[in-house]
């Protein structure tokens, strides 16, 4: 095998490591987003529960105000009854007092329903808060683990980038330039072995002479179909696969 091919194979492994590291970093970004999204959902549920609790409390207080208002009216009507000497006015004021008492009973029933709803909702509120606390704790732990993995990945990425640059600097510039152009288009398939008489990159059948040239290893050969750099090693099969 040509030394240049051996160098390209080493370089390919560096590039594979770089591509994998970048993919893992992108995966961590998605993982971080998913983690914070779960926490945000718990926060929204807790907020909704707190808001509902406040609404119920506001409704209960409104009932108290209505009851107090009707009681004040009863007091006024009762005082007016004491002041009047007309039976018709006395009877009319008595009816107003009864109307107020009926309204108070209705409001008290409504307030009781609200209090029962608030008592039931208190369990929902407690569960939402417990879920939020657990989610925040899990999120903090998960994000810390993600940050640690990201730090390790970036350190690894920097190391591989340095090793790749040092290795590439010692290679033939023409060969390196051809490989890097192919790398942009084909990824790490820029250099591929022969697989059953076919190019390992595009899987098209190779001309016999190209395979012979690769086997002799005297010069760099390219796939006539996709342009990938070809190489041959002893474990590769030059016999076409059976259809």
TORKOL-4160 file (C-alpha; in steps of 0.2 Angstrom, whole numbers, padded with zeros to 4 digits, m for minus):
243
<pt num="1" X="0000" Y="0000" Z="0000"/>
<pt num="2" X="0006" Y="0017" Z="m0005"/>
<pt num="3" X="0013" Y="0028" Z="0010"/>
<pt num="4" X="0001" Y="0042" Z="0004"/>
<pt num="5" X="m0014" Y="0030" Z="0005"/>
<pt num="6" X="m0009" Y="0024" Z="0023"/>
<pt num="7" X="m0008" Y="0043" Z="0028"/>
<pt num="8" X="m0025" Y="0046" Z="0020"/>
<pt num="9" X="m0032" Y="0031" Z="0030"/>
<pt num="10" X="m0025" Y="0038" Z="0046"/>
<pt num="11" X="m0032" Y="0056" Z="0042"/>
<pt num="12" X="m0049" Y="0048" Z="0038"/>
<pt num="13" X="m0050" Y="0041" Z="0055"/>
<pt num="14" X="m0046" Y="0058" Z="0063"/>
<pt num="15" X="m0060" Y="0065" Z="0052"/>
<pt num="16" X="m0072" Y="0052" Z="0057"/>
<pt num="17" X="m0068" Y="0056" Z="0075"/>
<pt num="18" X="m0071" Y="0074" Z="0072"/>
<pt num="19" X="m0087" Y="0071" Z="0063"/>
<pt num="20" X="m0093" Y="0060" Z="0077"/>
<pt num="21" X="m0088" Y="0073" Z="0091"/>
<pt num="22" X="m0098" Y="0087" Z="0082"/>
<pt num="23" X="m0113" Y="0075" Z="0080"/>
<pt num="24" X="m0112" Y="0071" Z="0098"/>
<pt num="25" X="m0111" Y="0090" Z="0103"/>
<pt num="26" X="m0127" Y="0093" Z="0092"/>
<pt num="27" X="m0135" Y="0078" Z="0101"/>
<pt num="28" X="m0131" Y="0086" Z="0118"/>
<pt num="29" X="m0139" Y="0103" Z="0112"/>
<pt num="30" X="m0155" Y="0093" Z="0108"/>
<pt num="31" X="m0154" Y="0084" Z="0124"/>
<pt num="32" X="m0152" Y="0100" Z="0134"/>
<pt num="33" X="m0167" Y="0108" Z="0125"/>
<pt num="34" X="m0177" Y="0092" Z="0129"/>
<pt num="35" X="m0172" Y="0093" Z="0147"/>
<pt num="36" X="m0177" Y="0111" Z="0149"/>
<pt num="37" X="m0193" Y="0108" Z="0140"/>
<pt num="38" X="m0198" Y="0095" Z="0153"/>
<pt num="39" X="m0195" Y="0107" Z="0167"/>
<pt num="40" X="m0204" Y="0121" Z="0158"/>
<pt num="41" X="m0219" Y="0110" Z="0156"/>
<pt num="42" X="m0219" Y="0107" Z="0175"/>
<pt num="43" X="m0217" Y="0125" Z="0178"/>
<pt num="44" X="m0232" Y="0129" Z="0167"/>
<pt num="45" X="m0243" Y="0116" Z="0176"/>
<pt num="46" X="m0238" Y="0123" Z="0193"/>
<pt num="47" X="m0242" Y="0141" Z="0187"/>
<pt num="48" X="m0259" Y="0135" Z="0181"/>
<pt num="49" X="m0262" Y="0127" Z="0197"/>
<pt num="50" X="m0257" Y="0142" Z="0208"/>
<pt num="51" X="m0268" Y="0153" Z="0196"/>
<pt num="52" X="m0283" Y="0142" Z="0199"/>
<pt num="53" X="m0280" Y="0142" Z="0218"/>
<pt num="54" X="m0280" Y="0161" Z="0217"/>
<pt num="55" X="m0296" Y="0162" Z="0207"/>
<pt num="56" X="m0305" Y="0151" Z="0219"/>
<pt num="57" X="m0299" Y="0162" Z="0234"/>
<pt num="58" X="m0305" Y="0177" Z="0225"/>
<pt num="59" X="m0322" Y="0169" Z="0222"/>
<pt num="60" X="m0323" Y="0165" Z="0240"/>
<pt num="61" X="m0319" Y="0182" Z="0246"/>
<pt num="62" X="m0332" Y="0189" Z="0234"/>
<pt num="63" X="m0345" Y="0178" Z="0242"/>
<pt num="64" X="m0340" Y="0185" Z="0259"/>
<pt num="65" X="m0342" Y="0203" Z="0252"/>
<pt num="66" X="m0359" Y="0199" Z="0245"/>
<pt num="67" X="m0364" Y="0191" Z="0262"/>
<pt num="68" X="m0358" Y="0206" Z="0271"/>
<pt num="69" X="m0367" Y="0218" Z="0260"/>
<pt num="70" X="m0384" Y="0209" Z="0262"/>
<pt num="71" X="m0381" Y="0209" Z="0280"/>
<pt num="72" X="m0379" Y="0227" Z="0280"/>
<pt num="73" X="m0395" Y="0229" Z="0270"/>
<pt num="74" X="m0404" Y="0218" Z="0282"/>
<pt num="75" X="m0398" Y="0230" Z="0296"/>
<pt num="76" X="m0404" Y="0245" Z="0287"/>
<pt num="77" X="m0421" Y="0238" Z="0283"/>
<pt num="78" X="m0424" Y="0232" Z="0301"/>
<pt num="79" X="m0420" Y="0250" Z="0307"/>
<pt num="80" X="m0432" Y="0257" Z="0294"/>
<pt num="81" X="m0445" Y="0245" Z="0300"/>
<pt num="82" X="m0443" Y="0252" Z="0318"/>
<pt num="83" X="m0445" Y="0270" Z="0311"/>
<pt num="84" X="m0460" Y="0267" Z="0300"/>
<pt num="85" X="m0478" Y="0268" Z="0306"/>
<pt num="86" X="m0486" Y="0262" Z="0290"/>
<pt num="87" X="m0490" Y="0243" Z="0289"/>
<pt num="88" X="m0488" Y="0242" Z="0271"/>
<pt num="89" X="m0470" Y="0249" Z="0272"/>
<pt num="90" X="m0467" Y="0238" Z="0287"/>
<pt num="91" X="m0472" Y="0223" Z="0276"/>
<pt num="92" X="m0462" Y="0228" Z="0261"/>
<pt num="93" X="m0447" Y="0231" Z="0271"/>
<pt num="94" X="m0450" Y="0213" Z="0279"/>
<pt num="95" X="m0450" Y="0206" Z="0261"/>
<pt num="96" X="m0434" Y="0215" Z="0257"/>
<pt num="97" X="m0426" Y="0207" Z="0272"/>
<pt num="98" X="m0432" Y="0190" Z="0267"/>
<pt num="99" X="m0425" Y="0193" Z="0250"/>
<pt num="100" X="m0408" Y="0197" Z="0257"/>
<pt num="101" X="m0409" Y="0182" Z="0269"/>
<pt num="102" X="m0413" Y="0171" Z="0253"/>
<pt num="103" X="m0398" Y="0179" Z="0244"/>
<pt num="104" X="m0387" Y="0176" Z="0259"/>
<pt num="105" X="m0391" Y="0157" Z="0260"/>
<pt num="106" X="m0388" Y="0156" Z="0241"/>
<pt num="107" X="m0372" Y="0164" Z="0242"/>
<pt num="108" X="m0367" Y="0154" Z="0257"/>
<pt num="109" X="m0371" Y="0138" Z="0247"/>
<pt num="110" X="m0360" Y="0145" Z="0233"/>
<pt num="111" X="m0346" Y="0149" Z="0245"/>
<pt num="112" X="m0347" Y="0131" Z="0252"/>
<pt num="113" X="m0345" Y="0124" Z="0234"/>
<pt num="114" X="m0330" Y="0135" Z="0231"/>
<pt num="115" X="m0322" Y="0130" Z="0247"/>
<pt num="116" X="m0325" Y="0111" Z="0243"/>
<pt num="117" X="m0317" Y="0115" Z="0226"/>
<pt num="118" X="m0303" Y="0124" Z="0234"/>
<pt num="119" X="m0300" Y="0109" Z="0246"/>
<pt num="120" X="m0299" Y="0097" Z="0231"/>
<pt num="121" X="m0288" Y="0108" Z="0221"/>
<pt num="122" X="m0276" Y="0110" Z="0236"/>
<pt num="123" X="m0271" Y="0092" Z="0232"/>
<pt num="124" X="m0268" Y="0096" Z="0213"/>
<pt num="125" X="m0258" Y="0111" Z="0218"/>
<pt num="126" X="m0247" Y="0101" Z="0230"/>
<pt num="127" X="m0244" Y="0088" Z="0217"/>
<pt num="128" X="m0240" Y="0101" Z="0204"/>
<pt num="129" X="m0227" Y="0109" Z="0216"/>
<pt num="130" X="m0220" Y="0092" Z="0220"/>
<pt num="131" X="m0218" Y="0088" Z="0202"/>
<pt num="132" X="m0210" Y="0105" Z="0199"/>
<pt num="133" X="m0198" Y="0102" Z="0213"/>
<pt num="134" X="m0193" Y="0085" Z="0206"/>
<pt num="135" X="m0192" Y="0091" Z="0189"/>
<pt num="136" X="m0181" Y="0106" Z="0194"/>
<pt num="137" X="m0170" Y="0094" Z="0203"/>
<pt num="138" X="m0169" Y="0082" Z="0189"/>
<pt num="139" X="m0166" Y="0096" Z="0177"/>
<pt num="140" X="m0151" Y="0103" Z="0187"/>
<pt num="141" X="m0143" Y="0086" Z="0188"/>
<pt num="142" X="m0146" Y="0082" Z="0170"/>
<pt num="143" X="m0139" Y="0099" Z="0164"/>
<pt num="144" X="m0124" Y="0097" Z="0175"/>
<pt num="145" X="m0121" Y="0080" Z="0167"/>
<pt num="146" X="m0123" Y="0087" Z="0150"/>
<pt num="147" X="m0111" Y="0101" Z="0154"/>
<pt num="148" X="m0098" Y="0089" Z="0160"/>
<pt num="149" X="m0100" Y="0078" Z="0144"/>
<pt num="150" X="m0099" Y="0093" Z="0133"/>
<pt num="151" X="m0083" Y="0099" Z="0142"/>
<pt num="152" X="m0075" Y="0082" Z="0139"/>
<pt num="153" X="m0081" Y="0082" Z="0121"/>
<pt num="154" X="m0074" Y="0099" Z="0117"/>
<pt num="155" X="m0057" Y="0094" Z="0125"/>
<pt num="156" X="m0057" Y="0078" Z="0115"/>
<pt num="157" X="m0062" Y="0088" Z="0099"/>
<pt num="158" X="m0048" Y="0100" Z="0102"/>
<pt num="159" X="m0035" Y="0086" Z="0104"/>
<pt num="160" X="m0041" Y="0077" Z="0088"/>
<pt num="161" X="m0041" Y="0094" Z="0079"/>
<pt num="162" X="m0023" Y="0097" Z="0084"/>
<pt num="163" X="m0018" Y="0079" Z="0080"/>
<pt num="164" X="m0026" Y="0081" Z="0063"/>
<pt num="165" X="m0018" Y="0097" Z="0059"/>
<pt num="166" X="m0001" Y="0091" Z="0064"/>
<pt num="167" X="m0003" Y="0075" Z="0054"/>
<pt num="168" X="m0010" Y="0084" Z="0038"/>
<pt num="169" X="0005" Y="0096" Z="0039"/>
<pt num="170" X="0017" Y="0082" Z="0035"/>
<pt num="171" X="0007" Y="0075" Z="0020"/>
<pt num="172" X="0009" Y="0079" Z="0001"/>
<pt num="173" X="m0001" Y="0095" Z="m0002"/>
<pt num="174" X="m0008" Y="0089" Z="m0018"/>
<pt num="175" X="m0014" Y="0073" Z="m0011"/>
<pt num="176" X="m0021" Y="0082" Z="0004"/>
<pt num="177" X="m0030" Y="0095" Z="m0006"/>
<pt num="178" X="m0038" Y="0082" Z="m0017"/>
<pt num="179" X="m0044" Y="0072" Z="m0002"/>
<pt num="180" X="m0051" Y="0087" Z="0007"/>
<pt num="181" X="m0061" Y="0093" Z="m0008"/>
<pt num="182" X="m0068" Y="0075" Z="m0009"/>
<pt num="183" X="m0071" Y="0076" Z="0010"/>
<pt num="184" X="m0082" Y="0091" Z="0008"/>
<pt num="185" X="m0093" Y="0082" Z="m0005"/>
<pt num="186" X="m0092" Y="0064" Z="0001"/>
<pt num="187" X="m0088" Y="0064" Z="0019"/>
<pt num="188" X="m0076" Y="0050" Z="0025"/>
<pt num="189" X="m0081" Y="0040" Z="0010"/>
<pt num="190" X="m0068" Y="0052" Z="0001"/>
<pt num="191" X="m0056" Y="0037" Z="0002"/>
<pt num="192" X="m0064" Y="0020" Z="0001"/>
<pt num="193" X="m0059" Y="0002" Z="m0001"/>
<pt num="194" X="m0064" Y="m0011" Z="m0015"/>
<pt num="195" X="m0079" Y="m0021" Z="m0010"/>
<pt num="196" X="m0083" Y="m0036" Z="m0022"/>
<pt num="197" X="m0076" Y="m0027" Z="m0037"/>
<pt num="198" X="m0086" Y="m0012" Z="m0033"/>
<pt num="199" X="m0081" Y="0005" Z="m0026"/>
<pt num="200" X="m0085" Y="0006" Z="m0007"/>
<pt num="201" X="m0091" Y="0023" Z="m0009"/>
<pt num="202" X="m0103" Y="0023" Z="m0024"/>
<pt num="203" X="m0105" Y="0004" Z="m0025"/>
<pt num="204" X="m0103" Y="0005" Z="m0044"/>
<pt num="205" X="m0093" Y="m0010" Z="m0052"/>
<pt num="206" X="m0075" Y="m0005" Z="m0056"/>
<pt num="207" X="m0065" Y="m0009" Z="m0072"/>
<pt num="208" X="m0053" Y="m0023" Z="m0070"/>
<pt num="209" X="m0038" Y="m0012" Z="m0074"/>
<pt num="210" X="m0042" Y="0000" Z="m0060"/>
<pt num="211" X="m0043" Y="m0015" Z="m0047"/>
<pt num="212" X="m0026" Y="m0021" Z="m0054"/>
<pt num="213" X="m0018" Y="m0004" Z="m0052"/>
<pt num="214" X="m0025" Y="m0003" Z="m0034"/>
<pt num="215" X="m0019" Y="m0020" Z="m0030"/>
<pt num="216" X="m0001" Y="m0016" Z="m0036"/>
<pt num="217" X="m0001" Y="0000" Z="m0026"/>
<pt num="218" X="0011" Y="0010" Z="m0036"/>
<pt num="219" X="0000" Y="0026" Z="m0038"/>
<pt num="220" X="m0016" Y="0034" Z="m0031"/>
<pt num="221" X="m0031" Y="0028" Z="m0040"/>
<pt num="222" X="m0048" Y="0035" Z="m0041"/>
<pt num="223" X="m0066" Y="0028" Z="m0044"/>
<pt num="224" X="m0071" Y="0032" Z="m0062"/>
<pt num="225" X="m0089" Y="0034" Z="m0057"/>
<pt num="226" X="m0088" Y="0045" Z="m0041"/>
<pt num="227" X="m0070" Y="0051" Z="m0040"/>
<pt num="228" X="m0067" Y="0043" Z="m0023"/>
<pt num="229" X="m0049" Y="0038" Z="m0019"/>
<pt num="230" X="m0048" Y="0020" Z="m0020"/>
<pt num="231" X="m0036" Y="0008" Z="m0010"/>
<pt num="232" X="m0034" Y="m0011" Z="m0009"/>
<pt num="233" X="m0029" Y="m0022" Z="0006"/>
<pt num="234" X="m0027" Y="m0041" Z="0007"/>
<pt num="235" X="m0043" Y="m0044" Z="0016"/>
<pt num="236" X="m0053" Y="m0036" Z="0002"/>
<pt num="237" X="m0062" Y="m0047" Z="m0011"/>
<pt num="238" X="m0060" Y="m0042" Z="m0029"/>
<pt num="239" X="m0073" Y="m0055" Z="m0035"/>
<pt num="240" X="m0090" Y="m0047" Z="m0040"/>
<pt num="241" X="m0104" Y="m0052" Z="m0028"/>
<pt num="242" X="m0116" Y="m0065" Z="m0034"/>
<pt num="243" X="m0132" Y="m0057" Z="m0040"/>
